[in-house]
Amino acid sequence: MRKACWGEEKERATAMEEATELLQLLVNELKEKIFFGGETQLRMVDIVSNVIGLWLGAFEEGSGVQLVTRDKFSKSSS
């Protein structure tokens, strides 16, 4: 995500595509569950994904790059 937001111009497009694929992987794993481990099990991946979500907005705002859009990550597309 760092390269997608602040990397060299020529590597940004590739890094944005890669970051989008990895975020989509997380979305697909979560599906309709509350936690990655199920409905009641909070695990390390849940904590880490929340940290990513918290900082992602700040990265996007600071760099002017938008990685997460409704078009890419709508609930109907997963």
C-alpha positions, 0 to 999 in steps of 0.5 A, a space after each residue: 500500500 505504501 508503494 501504491 500511495 507514495 512509490 515511484 510513478 511507474 511502479 504505482 499502477 502495479 502496486 495499486 493493482 496488487 493492493 486491490 487484489 490483496 484487499 479483495 482477498 480479505 473481503 472474499 474471506 470475510 463474506 458475511 461473517 462478523 469475524 474471520 474466525 466465524 461469528 464469535 472468534 476474534 483472532 489476530 487477522 481481525 485485529 490486523 485487518 482493522 488496523 489496515 482499515 483504520 490507516 488506509 483512509 489516512 494513506 489515501 487522504 495523505 497521498 491523494 490516491 484512492 485504493 478503495 472505491 465502492 465500485 471495486 469493493 461493493 458487497 454485491 461484487 464479492 
